[in-house]
Amino acid sequence: MGLKCSIFNYGNSKGATFERTVIIPVETVISFINEQKQITSNQTRSKFFVACTRARHSVVFAMDNPRENKYFKQQQIMIGQSSIPMYKYQIDDER
């Protein structure tokens, strides 16, 4: 069974909707995800928002060397007989 996928850059995905989305983040977005560094470019920030809001069910960031931080907590996911690390977005409710 072949997989069907569409590839877009951040901005060109505007208006599209998918069941699931995989995002390969640019360097400024990696710093945002790993270190919560502000994305200072309005254009990058708005295109990243567009990319993140295309999925109905799930968004995955595909990146090298992700880090656990206050928003992304490390967990394990089973694929067949193998366990691999993944980082799940969660907010500790301190309100």
Secondary structure, 3 states (H helix, E strand, C coil): CCCCCCCCCCHHHCCCCEEEEEECCCHHHHHHHHHCCCCCCHHHHHHHHHHHCCEEEEEEECCCCCCCCCCEEEEEEEECCEEEEEEEECCCCCC
